[in-house]
Amino acid sequence: MPLLADTAPSFLSDVYRTLPQESRAEFRQVAGDFACGLNATIEGAHRAMKRWVASPPSWIGERRQQARKRFLATLDAFIEQMEATNSIAA
């Protein structure tokens, strides 16, 4: 489902749709850490995940922590791409 030209991506579901098929399962699983899953906002999920990666709870295993780091890197790249696109359009 393509986004409208006037609509900026706002939700994790927008990021999810841009991912290659092999990256989607892990992204969806990590997005499940948020109460609203893929309906979380990109900015809110980014802020929360940054905090969680910087200071993980003791019960988070190393594999889960690595998945969270990849999730954060995906959001960083997506936000950077959005900002670059917006600066070109402006």
C-alpha positions as CSV (number, residue, x, y, z in Angstrom):
1,M,0.0,0.0,0.0
2,P,1.8,3.1,-1.2
3,L,1.8,6.3,0.8
4,L,0.1,9.4,-0.5
5,A,2.6,12.0,-1.9
6,D,1.5,14.5,0.7
7,T,1.7,12.1,3.6
8,A,4.9,11.7,5.6
9,P,5.6,8.3,7.2
10,S,4.5,8.4,10.8
11,F,4.2,4.9,12.1
12,L,6.3,1.8,12.4
13,S,4.0,0.1,9.9
14,D,5.3,2.7,7.3
15,V,8.8,1.6,8.0
16,Y,7.8,-2.1,8.0
17,R,6.4,-1.8,4.4
18,T,9.7,-0.5,3.1
19,L,11.8,-3.4,4.6
20,P,12.9,-6.4,2.5
21,Q,11.0,-9.5,3.3
22,E,13.8,-11.1,5.2
23,S,14.0,-8.2,7.7
24,R,10.3,-8.0,8.4
25,A,9.8,-10.8,11.0
26,E,12.4,-9.5,13.4
27,F,11.3,-5.9,13.0
28,R,7.7,-7.0,13.8
29,Q,8.8,-9.0,16.8
30,V,10.8,-6.1,18.3
31,A,7.9,-3.7,17.5
32,G,5.9,-5.9,19.7
33,D,7.8,-4.5,22.7
34,F,5.6,-1.4,22.3
35,A,2.0,-1.6,23.5
36,C,0.7,-0.6,20.1
37,G,3.1,-2.6,18.0
38,L,3.5,-1.4,14.4
39,N,1.0,1.4,15.2
40,A,3.6,3.1,17.4
41,T,5.0,6.4,16.0
42,I,8.4,6.3,14.5
43,E,9.7,9.2,16.7
44,G,8.3,7.7,19.9
45,A,9.6,4.2,19.1
46,H,13.0,5.7,18.3
47,R,13.2,7.6,21.6
48,A,12.1,4.7,23.7
49,M,14.4,2.2,21.9
50,K,17.4,4.5,22.3
51,R,16.8,4.5,26.1
52,W,16.2,0.7,26.2
53,V,19.4,-0.1,24.2
54,A,21.5,2.3,26.3
55,S,20.2,0.8,29.5
56,P,18.7,-2.7,29.0
57,P,16.8,-4.4,31.8
58,S,18.7,-7.4,33.3
59,W,16.1,-9.9,32.0
60,I,16.8,-9.0,28.3
61,G,19.1,-11.6,26.7
62,E,22.0,-10.8,24.4
63,R,20.1,-12.1,21.3
64,R,17.1,-9.8,22.1
65,Q,19.4,-6.9,22.8
66,Q,21.1,-7.4,19.4
67,A,17.7,-7.4,17.7
68,R,16.8,-4.2,19.5
69,K,20.1,-2.6,18.2
70,R,19.3,-3.7,14.7
71,F,15.8,-2.2,15.1
72,L,17.2,1.1,16.3
73,A,19.7,1.1,13.4
74,T,16.8,0.6,10.9
75,L,14.9,3.5,12.5
76,D,18.0,5.7,12.4
77,A,18.5,5.0,8.7
78,F,14.8,5.5,7.9
79,I,14.7,8.9,9.8
80,E,17.9,10.0,8.1
81,Q,16.4,9.1,4.7
82,M,13.1,11.0,5.6
83,E,15.1,14.1,6.7
84,A,17.2,14.0,3.5
85,T,14.0,13.7,1.4
86,N,12.4,16.5,3.2
87,S,15.4,18.8,2.8
88,I,15.4,18.1,-0.9
89,A,11.7,18.8,-1.2
90,A,12.0,22.1,0.7
